[in-house]
């Protein structure tokens, strides 16, 4: 039955009926090999991912009448596995962001072996390409968690994310903790502050300033 579905899928594909071709491909099970690089497979995988992305966005936006075919879900999962196996982590991040899959976003970044560069790519994508504010904030929170778990935390990028989240409280905490450490961390606090000032978000900067503890002034000489 699955083999027959694959044959039917290829027939519809050559007739240019891609929607029908994808429908039968979903019924072909393991006979539809997403690891193949044939034009047939690449075309249907791309169409399947586009359909999955559309459904996931509707789901994320609160639509109650969305049903995702488990077979379509399986193809997308196999495509993520292919990305991880082939080391094309940027593609995995792109699909994860488009399809609202925070679990795959985190997995791609953590497994990449080049976490800082992929984090920078994800941050840029979240800031420039995601218009849905609620989901963008979810992405930024995931990135903050990864940034803060790095062996050498990236304070500049962490605070950039926090600024986009309008989280003045946590930015103030980060700055305060840096100022209480050694001279190197104190210099980093100033660098973070200068970086935030470059964004010219005056209202946010005032909130951060007001949340920082007042500096301890030296005692005047007797």
LINTA-V42559 format. One record per residue. N is the residue number from 1. SS is DSSP state (@ for helix, = for strand, . for the rest). PHI is phi as a letter, one per 30 degrees, with the letter a starting at -180 (none if undefined). OMEGA is omega in whole degrees, -180 to 180 (* if undefined). Layout:
N,SS,PHI,OMEGA
N,SS,PHI,OMEGA
This chain:
1,.,none,179
2,@,d,178
3,@,d,178
4,@,d,178
5,@,d,179
6,@,d,179
7,@,d,179
8,@,d,179
9,@,d,-179
10,@,d,177
11,@,d,180
12,@,d,178
13,@,d,-179
14,@,d,174
15,.,d,-180
16,.,i,179
17,.,c,-171
18,@,d,179
19,@,d,178
20,@,d,179
21,@,d,179
22,@,d,180
23,@,e,179
24,@,d,178
25,@,d,178
26,@,d,180
27,.,d,-177
28,.,d,177
29,@,h,-177
30,@,d,177
31,@,d,175
32,.,d,-171
33,.,c,-178
34,.,d,179
35,.,d,177
36,.,d,180
37,.,c,178
38,.,d,180
39,@,d,179
40,@,e,-179
41,@,d,-178
42,@,e,-179
43,@,d,-177
44,@,d,177
45,@,d,179
46,@,d,179
47,@,d,179
48,@,d,179
49,@,d,178
50,@,d,179
51,@,d,179
52,@,d,179
53,@,d,180
54,@,d,-180
55,@,d,-179
56,@,d,178
57,@,d,177
58,@,d,179
59,@,d,-179
60,@,d,-180
61,.,d,174
62,.,j,179
63,.,d,-175
64,.,c,-176
65,.,c,-179
66,.,c,174
67,.,b,-180
68,.,c,179
69,.,e,179
70,@,e,179
71,@,d,175
72,@,d,176
73,@,e,-179
74,@,d,179
75,@,d,179
76,@,d,179
77,@,d,179
78,@,d,177
79,@,d,174
80,@,d,179
81,@,e,179
82,@,d,178
83,@,d,-179
84,@,d,-179
85,@,d,-177
86,@,d,179
87,.,i,179
88,.,c,-172
89,@,d,177
90,@,d,177
91,@,d,179
92,@,d,178
93,@,d,179
94,@,d,179
95,@,d,-179
96,@,d,179
97,@,d,-179
98,@,d,-176
99,.,c,176
100,.,i,-179
101,.,c,-179
102,@,d,179
103,@,d,180
104,@,d,175
105,@,e,-179
106,@,d,-180
107,@,d,-179
108,@,d,-179
109,@,d,-177
110,@,d,-176
111,@,d,-168
112,.,d,-174
113,.,i,176
114,.,b,-173
115,@,e,-178
116,@,e,-178
117,@,d,180
118,@,d,174
119,@,d,179
120,@,d,178
121,@,d,-180
122,@,d,179
123,@,d,179
124,@,d,-180
125,@,d,-180
126,@,d,-176
127,@,d,-171
128,@,c,-170
129,@,c,-178
130,.,c,-177
131,.,d,-178
132,.,d,-171
133,@,d,-177
134,@,d,180
135,@,d,178
136,@,e,178
137,@,d,176
138,@,d,179
139,@,d,-179
140,@,d,177
141,@,d,176
142,@,d,-179
143,@,d,177
144,@,e,180
145,@,d,180
146,@,d,179
147,@,e,-176
148,@,d,179
149,@,c,-179
150,.,d,177
151,.,e,173
152,.,c,-175
153,.,e,177
154,.,c,-175
155,@,d,-179
156,@,d,-179
157,@,d,178
158,@,e,-178
159,@,d,175
160,@,d,177
161,@,d,-178
162,@,d,177
163,@,d,178
164,@,d,177
165,.,d,-177
166,.,h,-178
167,.,c,-178
168,@,d,-178
169,@,d,-178
170,@,d,176
171,@,d,179
172,@,d,178
173,@,d,179
174,@,d,-180
175,@,d,-179
176,@,d,-180
177,@,d,178
178,@,d,-179
179,@,d,-179
180,.,d,-179
181,.,c,-176
182,.,d,-175
183,@,d,-180
184,@,d,179
185,@,d,177
186,@,d,177
187,@,d,177
188,@,d,178
189,@,e,178
190,@,d,179
191,@,d,177
192,@,d,-179
193,@,d,178
194,@,d,-180
195,@,d,178
196,@,d,180
197,@,d,180
198,@,d,-180
199,.,d,173
200,.,h,174
201,.,c,-169
202,@,e,-178
203,@,d,180
204,@,d,-179
205,@,d,178
206,@,d,178
207,@,d,178
208,@,d,180
209,@,e,-178
210,@,d,-179
211,@,d,178
212,.,d,178
213,.,d,179
214,.,d,-180
215,.,d,178
216,.,d,-178
217,.,d,179
218,.,d,177
219,.,d,178
220,.,d,180
221,.,d,-177
222,.,d,*
